[in-house]
Amino acid sequence: MPRRRPLPTTPGQAQIQSLAPDGRGVALVEGKTAFISGALPGETVLFRYLALQKQIIEGVTVEVIVSAPERIKPRCQHFGVCGGCNLQHLSSEHQIAFKQKVLLEQLSHIGKVQPQRVVPPLQGHAWGYRRKARLSVRFSTKKQSVIIGFREQQSNAIVELQQCEVLHPTVIQYFSELQTVINQLEIRHKIAQIEVAVGDNATAIIIRHLLPVSETDRQKLRDFAQHTGFYLYLQSAGLNTIHPLAPEELILTSLRYRLPNENMDIHFAPHDFTQVNHEINQQMVSQALAWLDPQPSERILDLFCGLGNFTLPLARRAAQVVAIDSATDLLARAEANAHRQNIYNISYYTANLEDKRLPLPAQHFDKILLDPPRSGAWEVIQKLSFTNTRRIVYVSCNPATLARDAEDLVYRKGYRLVQVGIMDMFPHTAHVESMALFER
């Protein structure tokens, strides 16, 4: 096995030419392509080497020699180390422009398609928006205390959070008290992670523990829950081991969020997939409904439906909705959410939509809504019958797979890419969420 080359200890210098889709600055350094985090186009920076390969250099900015006009002072003291955000040094308007550019370039380069229209971005508050987070936990033998925070950039080390500008304010309000109570537990050295979920009605915390929790520790956690008003759950192994601890009346689906334009509440468990940005989610649902425009006589297919975030509003407008997801527990909660709203025109199917071998319902649909994971919807698109489907709304969390699927829909299924737009679901990160409308 060849010996790994030692990294240079002297900082390198780079003139940044562009931003990569992941938000890192791109430069040419000694004939190699360099990806430098914390750097912007037009800047000259000094960087610390993180990785050195035959054709690739990876680094992190340590000094900005020539600054770009769009550079701003990061709001968070942990920026540059913490892996939670990577674009706080770029002004909000330029973050939006960057994300729109990434979307359009991916559609053009990968999908060979161009939209007829680019609609204005969906935007909300840029700070305190994040309602879900998974925090890493480690007991430091040196400090004899617990460290709670996000992972460092390109590292397994944990940033000990003193503040977080993107987490929901209710989480930050009691964060130091959470650290204190975890440090007081007998099993503090065996806490693996803490998952946070914020609903409209309460904030929930799931504590993943690797040893049984004593009654003494349970009481400390109950006291914390009573003081903060948090819902508290324990998890000893897989998701099926998550159970409520406090308050006494707590059930798995005690959290809820509201879709005010629909006058509708969606109940969910703290570990369920929900959008982290509630403000953008409300706008996203409204835009998807406007683009799909379901009519009282139409049959709609909702793929990757989850809790029913789109399903329930669609069902209020259409004759019938068929909702498909691979997660049986989410489908059960979607059905329960529908019944709370007196909605009964939804048929639910469990299917792994990424498995080419599994057939889909042999039915025709007037319109389709797709909301796939980052891997996209390639497999399900190959299985669908588009005979009567005039309109498709595709909600994407990965512009590369959207572009790949758009190529198939346009060049092999006969659709036009009518319009696209980004949704700034994750401000101060390079994540690009978008929505696309296909028609024929």
VOGU-3710 file (C-alpha; in Angstrom, 3 decimals, decimal comma):
1> mprrrplptt> 0,000/0,000/0,000  1,491/3,383/-0,979  2,269/5,710/1,876  -0,093/8,670/2,154  1,612/11,923/1,254  2,002/14,271/4,226  -0,004/17,470/3,990  1,907/20,732/3,567  2,172/22,606/6,843  2,586/25,992/5,170
11> pgqaqiqsla> -0,739/27,539/4,067  -1,401/27,578/0,345  -2,611/30,579/-1,640  -5,524/30,461/-4,070  -7,425/32,821/-6,350  -11,040/31,681/-6,266  -12,751/31,409/-9,639  -16,206/30,057/-8,770  -18,334/28,246/-6,207  -18,836/24,495/-6,381
21> pdgrgvalve> -22,391/23,176/-5,861  -21,441/22,328/-2,261  -20,551/25,983/-1,573  -16,769/25,651/-1,565  -14,598/28,014/-3,556  -12,940/26,519/-6,638  -9,423/27,469/-7,703  -6,485/26,143/-9,683  -3,467/25,593/-7,441  -0,234/24,120/-8,828
31> gktafisgal> -2,150/22,493/-11,669  -4,677/20,871/-9,335  -8,331/21,717/-8,770  -8,694/23,086/-5,254  -11,912/23,168/-3,245  -11,591/25,724/-0,445  -14,321/26,129/2,156  -14,998/29,659/3,373  -13,824/31,293/0,131  -15,806/33,269/-2,464
41> pgetvlfryl> -15,310/33,948/-6,193  -12,899/36,797/-6,884  -11,095/36,388/-3,581  -7,468/35,648/-2,899  -7,128/33,497/0,201  -4,631/31,569/2,254  -5,847/28,077/3,071  -4,924/25,169/5,294  -4,605/21,829/3,503  -7,182/19,204/4,489
51> alqkqiiegv> -6,548/16,657/1,731  -4,080/16,320/-1,121  -4,711/13,916/-3,990  -3,265/13,504/-7,460  -5,607/16,028/-9,081  -7,578/17,425/-6,133  -6,776/19,690/-3,189  -9,182/20,284/-0,327  -8,672/23,089/2,126  -10,198/25,617/4,479
61> tvevivsape> -9,685/29,373/4,398  -7,449/30,753/7,149  -7,006/34,301/5,824  -8,717/36,427/3,184  -6,146/38,582/1,383  -8,494/40,093/-1,220  -12,157/40,103/-0,206  -15,206/39,830/-2,486  -17,833/42,607/-2,160  -20,545/40,073/-1,319
71> rikprcqhfg> -18,632/38,799/1,719  -20,255/39,597/5,077  -19,278/38,913/8,667  -20,655/35,513/9,804  -23,174/35,829/12,602  -22,211/32,635/14,439  -19,035/32,303/16,492  -18,703/28,660/15,413  -18,808/29,393/11,677  -15,882/27,942/9,774
81> vcggcnlqhl> -15,537/25,042/12,188  -19,085/23,758/12,676  -20,476/21,644/9,859  -24,014/22,938/10,317  -23,623/26,015/8,065  -21,174/26,805/5,293  -22,438/30,015/3,642  -22,814/32,517/6,484  -19,988/34,545/4,940  -22,108/35,146/1,812
91> ssehqiafkq> -24,911/37,728/1,833  -28,459/36,355/1,695  -29,203/37,780/-1,754  -26,063/36,182/-3,153  -26,895/32,874/-1,454  -30,190/32,888/-3,364  -28,449/33,774/-6,629  -25,921/30,975/-6,048  -28,664/28,402/-5,459  -30,598/29,491/-8,541
101> kvlleqlshi> -27,411/29,216/-10,583  -26,732/25,703/-9,253  -30,264/24,590/-10,144  -30,190/25,982/-13,684  -26,663/24,709/-14,376  -27,543/21,194/-13,214  -30,688/21,178/-15,356  -28,651/22,301/-18,356  -25,517/20,188/-17,893  -27,057/16,959/-16,580
111> gkvqpqrvvp> -30,587/17,053/-17,963  -29,972/19,048/-21,150  -33,197/20,917/-20,387  -34,119/24,531/-19,775  -37,303/25,732/-18,079  -39,645/28,064/-19,897  -39,833/30,205/-16,742  -37,887/30,686/-13,526  -40,229/31,781/-10,741  -39,242/33,933/-7,743
121> plqghawgyr> -37,683/31,983/-4,847  -39,603/31,008/-1,742  -37,921/32,763/1,188  -38,526/33,178/4,898  -36,633/34,176/8,016  -32,950/33,343/7,653  -32,258/32,775/11,374  -33,812/30,502/13,989  -35,642/28,540/11,315  -34,413/25,025/11,988
131> rkarlsvrfs> -37,037/22,898/13,752  -35,238/19,562/13,533  -31,658/18,664/14,395  -29,586/15,664/15,385  -26,939/16,651/17,901  -23,889/14,522/18,565  -22,900/13,793/22,165  -19,505/12,760/23,531  -18,135/12,473/27,042  -14,740/14,159/27,301
141> tkkqsviigf> -12,510/12,346/29,777  -10,164/15,328/29,722  -12,903/17,777/30,708  -14,914/15,171/32,624  -18,034/16,594/31,019  -20,345/16,041/28,081  -19,891/17,859/24,764  -23,072/18,432/22,748  -23,109/19,919/19,269  -22,813/19,410/15,526
151> reqqsnaive> -19,914/17,666/13,822  -17,025/19,779/12,630  -16,589/20,252/8,902  -15,029/17,132/7,360  -14,389/15,666/10,805  -15,939/13,413/13,434  -14,998/15,883/16,154  -17,881/17,695/17,853  -18,211/21,458/18,105  -19,234/22,309/21,657
161> lqqcevlhpt> -22,124/24,653/20,947  -22,251/27,926/22,829  -24,850/29,314/20,468  -26,573/28,372/17,206  -28,112/31,040/15,024  -30,196/28,680/12,872  -31,730/26,416/15,529  -35,226/27,313/16,701  -35,083/29,803/19,614  -36,842/27,465/22,063
171> viqyfselqt> -34,011/24,957/21,671  -31,320/27,567/22,288  -33,221/29,055/25,228  -32,760/25,872/27,245  -29,609/24,503/25,612  -27,282/25,197/28,542  -29,787/23,596/30,927  -29,944/20,556/28,652  -26,151/20,280/28,816  -26,305/20,585/32,601
181> vinqleirhk> -28,881/17,836/33,087  -27,065/15,470/30,693  -23,851/16,073/32,661  -25,667/15,125/35,866  -26,802/11,722/34,585  -25,170/8,529/35,800  -24,969/7,359/32,174  -23,646/10,654/30,787  -20,708/8,782/29,231  -23,133/6,536/27,315
191> iaqievavgd> -25,368/9,084/25,570  -24,912/8,748/21,802  -27,025/11,551/20,401  -29,894/13,913/21,079  -32,563/14,522/18,467  -34,607/17,706/18,632  -37,992/18,294/17,003  -40,038/21,471/17,366  -43,769/21,513/16,751  -46,200/24,388/16,928
201> nataiiirhl> -47,370/23,134/20,311  -44,147/21,934/21,978  -40,479/20,996/21,631  -39,481/17,335/21,865  -36,139/15,723/22,655  -35,131/12,113/22,013  -32,166/10,919/24,076  -30,342/7,963/22,517  -28,692/6,010/25,345  -26,415/2,966/25,231
211> lpvsetdrqk> -26,995/1,770/28,820  -30,235/1,376/30,793  -31,471/4,595/32,398  -31,783/4,369/36,173  -34,801/5,696/38,020  -32,588/8,423/39,473  -31,649/9,591/35,987  -35,244/9,298/34,810  -36,370/11,597/37,588  -33,736/14,179/36,686
221> lrdfaqhtgf> -34,996/14,112/33,115  -38,620/14,364/34,259  -37,709/17,415/36,325  -36,030/18,958/33,278  -39,098/18,273/31,152  -41,386/19,813/33,758  -39,203/22,915/34,056  -38,833/23,511/30,312  -42,152/22,177/29,054  -40,255/19,901/26,661
231> ylylqsagln> -41,600/16,521/25,601  -38,951/13,940/26,479  -38,431/10,536/24,864  -35,849/7,798/25,408  -34,342/5,532/22,754  -32,227/2,494/23,626  -31,692/1,018/20,141  -33,660/1,274/16,873  -36,583/3,569/16,105  -39,025/1,012/17,489
241> tihplapeel> -37,518/1,517/20,972  -38,454/5,216/21,163  -40,907/5,723/24,012  -42,266/8,698/25,970  -40,819/9,565/29,378  -42,388/12,886/30,336  -44,937/14,341/30,780  -47,105/11,405/31,854  -49,798/11,974/29,223  -47,230/12,072/26,403
251> iltslryrlp> -47,802/9,828/23,380  -45,619/9,222/20,331  -47,523/11,654/18,089  -48,039/14,504/20,552  -46,268/17,024/18,307  -48,107/18,856/15,557  -47,582/21,598/13,007  -50,166/23,710/11,264  -50,889/24,469/7,632  -52,763/27,730/8,222
261> nenmdihfap> -53,931/28,198/4,634  -55,605/24,797/4,910  -56,829/25,251/8,494  -55,197/21,878/9,123  -52,969/20,328/11,812  -50,492/17,547/11,006  -49,585/15,338/13,984  -46,192/13,633/13,966  -43,681/11,697/16,050  -40,407/13,469/16,932
271> hdftqvnhei> -38,351/11,137/14,723  -40,665/11,406/11,697  -39,469/13,174/8,591  -40,858/16,706/8,551  -39,528/19,801/6,842  -37,070/21,622/9,088  -38,262/25,052/7,962  -41,926/25,500/8,843  -42,310/28,883/7,153  -40,994/27,583/3,830
281> nqqmvsqala> -43,055/24,412/4,173  -46,259/26,463/4,315  -45,239/28,369/1,187  -44,146/25,147/-0,514  -47,487/23,411/0,036  -49,386/26,449/-1,240  -47,191/26,688/-4,343  -47,480/22,973/-5,106  -51,277/23,207/-4,893  -51,325/26,260/-7,160
291> wldpqpseri> -49,068/24,594/-9,734  -50,820/21,224/-9,723  -54,269/22,875/-9,576  -56,267/19,754/-8,593  -59,909/19,770/-9,703  -62,952/18,111/-8,043  -63,196/15,496/-10,809  -59,526/14,503/-10,883  -57,535/11,561/-9,556  -54,145/12,507/-8,088
301> ldlfcglgnf> -51,121/10,323/-7,346  -48,941/11,457/-4,427  -45,616/9,609/-4,374  -43,290/9,610/-1,349  -46,247/11,021/0,591  -44,897/10,665/4,155  -47,179/12,148/6,816  -49,549/13,622/4,248  -48,012/17,101/4,025  -49,264/17,397/0,432
311> tlplarraaq> -51,729/14,502/0,461  -54,342/15,996/2,750  -54,574/19,401/1,034  -54,753/17,624/-2,335  -57,556/15,367/-1,116  -59,655/18,364/-0,124  -59,621/19,512/-3,734  -59,601/16,323/-5,810  -61,997/13,430/-6,300  -59,441/10,881/-5,105
321> vvaidsatdl> -55,805/10,768/-4,037  -53,626/7,658/-4,079  -50,772/8,065/-1,577  -47,699/5,817/-1,672  -44,704/5,615/0,648  -42,275/2,936/1,808  -42,756/3,698/5,526  -45,806/1,946/6,957  -45,689/3,985/10,167  -45,785/7,254/8,222
331> laraeanahr> -48,699/6,007/6,130  -50,584/5,077/9,295  -50,006/8,559/10,664  -51,024/10,104/7,337  -54,310/8,206/7,492  -54,861/9,238/11,114  -54,154/12,860/10,162  -56,681/12,613/7,338  -59,380/11,197/9,596  -58,854/14,050/12,066
341> qniynisyyt> -59,769/16,389/9,202  -62,714/14,200/8,090  -60,911/13,356/4,846  -61,709/9,884/3,524  -60,990/10,002/-0,227  -57,376/8,813/0,068  -56,124/5,305/-0,750  -52,843/4,326/0,909  -50,248/1,887/-0,445  -46,950/0,731/1,022
351> anledkrlpl> -44,232/0,284/-1,609  -40,505/0,788/-1,936  -40,595/3,315/-4,743  -36,876/2,863/-5,388  -37,336/-0,832/-6,246  -37,836/-1,341/-9,988  -39,373/-4,784/-9,417  -42,366/-3,603/-7,406  -45,424/-2,712/-9,492  -47,409/0,441/-8,879
361> paqhfdkill> -51,223/0,549/-8,863  -52,387/-0,103/-12,432  -54,447/3,054/-12,602  -54,417/6,242/-14,590  -54,008/9,605/-12,906  -54,798/13,090/-14,096  -51,925/14,640/-12,162  -48,933/13,454/-10,128  -46,984/14,956/-7,249  -43,444/13,668/-6,648
371> dpprsgawev> -41,505/14,464/-3,465  -38,587/12,000/-3,539  -35,470/11,768/-1,346  -32,069/12,942/-2,570  -31,741/9,867/-4,779  -34,592/11,181/-6,915  -37,457/9,398/-8,655  -35,755/7,606/-11,552  -37,009/4,121/-10,718  -40,607/5,138/-10,108
381> iqklsftntr> -40,697/7,218/-13,296  -39,779/4,092/-15,263  -42,749/2,209/-13,772  -45,427/4,870/-14,069  -48,117/4,975/-16,698  -48,361/8,560/-17,917  -51,222/7,886/-20,344  -53,664/10,427/-18,924  -51,282/12,472/-16,780  -51,255/16,060/-18,001
391> rivyvscnpa> -49,296/17,678/-15,190  -46,519/16,713/-12,765  -45,183/18,732/-9,846  -41,742/17,533/-8,732  -40,476/18,696/-5,313  -36,717/18,178/-5,172  -34,006/18,272/-2,506  -31,211/17,488/-4,980  -30,869/19,444/-8,244  -28,634/16,773/-9,783
401> tlardaedlv> -31,250/14,008/-9,549  -34,014/16,427/-10,532  -32,017/17,220/-13,673  -31,511/13,526/-14,448  -35,232/12,812/-14,012  -36,211/15,937/-15,963  -34,268/14,660/-18,962  -36,317/11,458/-18,907  -39,637/13,258/-18,475  -38,887/15,707/-21,293
411> yrkgyrlvqv> -37,120/13,574/-23,901  -38,748/10,174/-23,320  -42,104/10,923/-21,713  -42,977/13,958/-23,806  -43,355/16,624/-21,114  -42,322/20,282/-21,178  -40,446/21,780/-18,243  -42,763/24,743/-17,774  -41,246/26,376/-14,701  -38,850/25,883/-11,816
421> gimdmfphta> -38,013/27,781/-8,661  -35,842/27,334/-5,614  -37,093/27,166/-2,041  -34,640/28,484/0,551  -35,364/25,711/3,038  -31,842/25,805/4,530  -30,480/29,378/4,634  -26,689/29,676/5,110  -26,109/26,209/3,659  -25,540/25,023/0,095
431> hvesmalfer> -28,615/22,763/0,147  -30,791/23,540/-2,877  -34,480/22,677/-2,592  -36,602/23,336/-5,650  -39,917/22,726/-7,351  -40,524/21,945/-11,026  -43,696/21,848/-13,108  -43,977/19,512/-16,104  -46,898/19,613/-18,555  -47,934/18,111/-21,854
//
